[in-house]
Amino acid sequence: MTIWDKLLITTVLAAVAASFFIVGAALGGTGPGESIIVKVDGVVAKRLPLGEPTTLTIKGRSGSCRIQVANGAVSMVSSDCPNGLCVAAGSTNEAGKAIVCLPHRIVVEVIGTASSSNGVDAVVR
């Protein structure tokens, strides 16, 4: 694999990650979340409440991410991935929002309660 192949793959992955953030911002959340689910390769690795301050390191496919729950919100505070888009995503506490580290295949999803849902399945604009 040449350096150009690696550059192309990294660029495509960065574009896909950026599109997740743009689409998520456009659709908006469904209110404050209650807990988070951390998935690695689609498998639930950890469930944590948003109300309890916690810092943990999760090993992914090709490295690890450090996740922090503080002040009722979750963020990725560090990652050894090449582009760092997951760290740049900032923090969130809105149900339905997620922070994704594509190179490590780690997803941190904010989950709300059934009562916090507004009953809308999708928004079309």
C-alpha positions in Angstrom: 0.0 0.0 0.0 1.5 3.3 -1.1 1.4 6.6 0.8 -1.2 7.9 -1.6 -3.5 4.9 -0.9 -3.2 5.6 2.9 -3.8 9.3 2.3 -6.9 8.5 0.2 -8.3 6.2 2.9 -7.7 8.7 5.7 -9.4 11.4 3.7 -12.4 9.3 2.9 -12.7 8.3 6.6 -12.4 11.9 7.7 -15.2 12.9 5.2 -17.5 10.2 6.5 -16.9 11.2 10.1 -17.5 14.9 9.3 -20.8 14.0 7.6 -22.0 12.2 10.7 -21.4 15.4 12.7 -23.1 17.6 10.1 -26.2 15.4 9.8 -26.4 15.1 13.6 -26.2 18.9 14.0 -28.9 19.4 11.3 -31.4 17.0 12.8 -30.9 18.1 16.4 -31.3 16.0 19.5 -34.4 14.9 21.3 -33.6 16.5 24.7 -31.2 15.6 27.5 -30.0 12.1 27.8 -29.9 9.8 30.8 -27.0 7.5 30.0 -24.4 6.5 27.4 -23.6 3.3 25.6 -20.0 2.8 24.4 -19.8 0.3 21.4 -16.6 -1.2 19.9 -17.1 -2.8 16.5 -20.9 -2.6 17.1 -20.7 -4.5 20.3 -21.7 -2.8 23.6 -18.6 -2.5 25.7 -19.9 -0.2 28.5 -23.1 1.5 29.8 -22.7 4.5 32.0 -25.1 7.1 33.6 -24.6 10.7 32.5 -25.1 11.8 36.1 -22.0 10.2 37.5 -18.6 11.8 36.6 -16.3 9.1 35.1 -13.2 8.8 33.0 -12.4 5.6 31.2 -10.2 4.4 28.4 -11.7 2.1 25.7 -9.5 0.0 23.4 -10.8 -0.1 19.9 -9.7 -1.9 16.8 -6.4 0.0 16.2 -6.0 2.1 19.3 -7.8 3.6 22.3 -9.9 6.6 23.2 -10.3 8.3 26.6 -14.0 9.1 27.3 -15.0 11.5 30.0 -18.5 12.0 31.6 -18.6 15.3 33.5 -21.3 17.9 34.3 -24.0 15.7 32.7 -22.3 15.5 29.3 -19.9 13.1 27.6 -16.8 13.8 25.5 -13.8 12.1 24.0 -10.9 13.9 25.7 -8.1 12.1 23.9 -7.5 9.5 21.1 -4.5 8.1 19.4 -6.2 8.1 16.0 -4.6 10.0 13.2 -7.2 12.7 12.6 -8.7 13.4 16.0 -12.2 14.3 14.8 -13.7 12.5 17.7 -11.9 14.7 20.2 -12.8 17.8 18.1 -16.5 16.9 18.3 -16.7 18.3 21.8 -19.2 17.2 24.4 -22.9 16.4 24.2 -25.7 15.4 26.5 -28.5 15.2 24.0 -30.3 11.9 23.5 -29.7 10.5 20.0 -26.4 12.2 19.5 -23.2 10.2 19.2 -19.4 10.7 19.1 -17.7 8.4 16.7 -14.0 7.5 16.3 -13.9 5.7 12.9 -10.3 4.5 12.9 -10.8 2.7 16.3 -14.5 1.8 15.5 -15.7 3.3 18.8 -19.1 4.9 19.1 -20.4 6.7 22.2 -24.1 7.2 22.0 -26.3 9.2 24.4 -29.5 7.4 25.3 -32.6 9.1 26.7 -35.6 7.7 28.4 -38.9 6.8 26.6 -40.5 9.8 28.3 -37.8 12.2 26.8 -38.7 11.1 23.3 -40.9 13.5 21.4 -42.6 10.7 19.4 -40.9 11.7 16.1 -39.3 8.9 14.2 -37.6 11.1 11.5 -37.3 14.7 10.4 -37.5 15.4 6.7 -36.5 18.9 5.4 
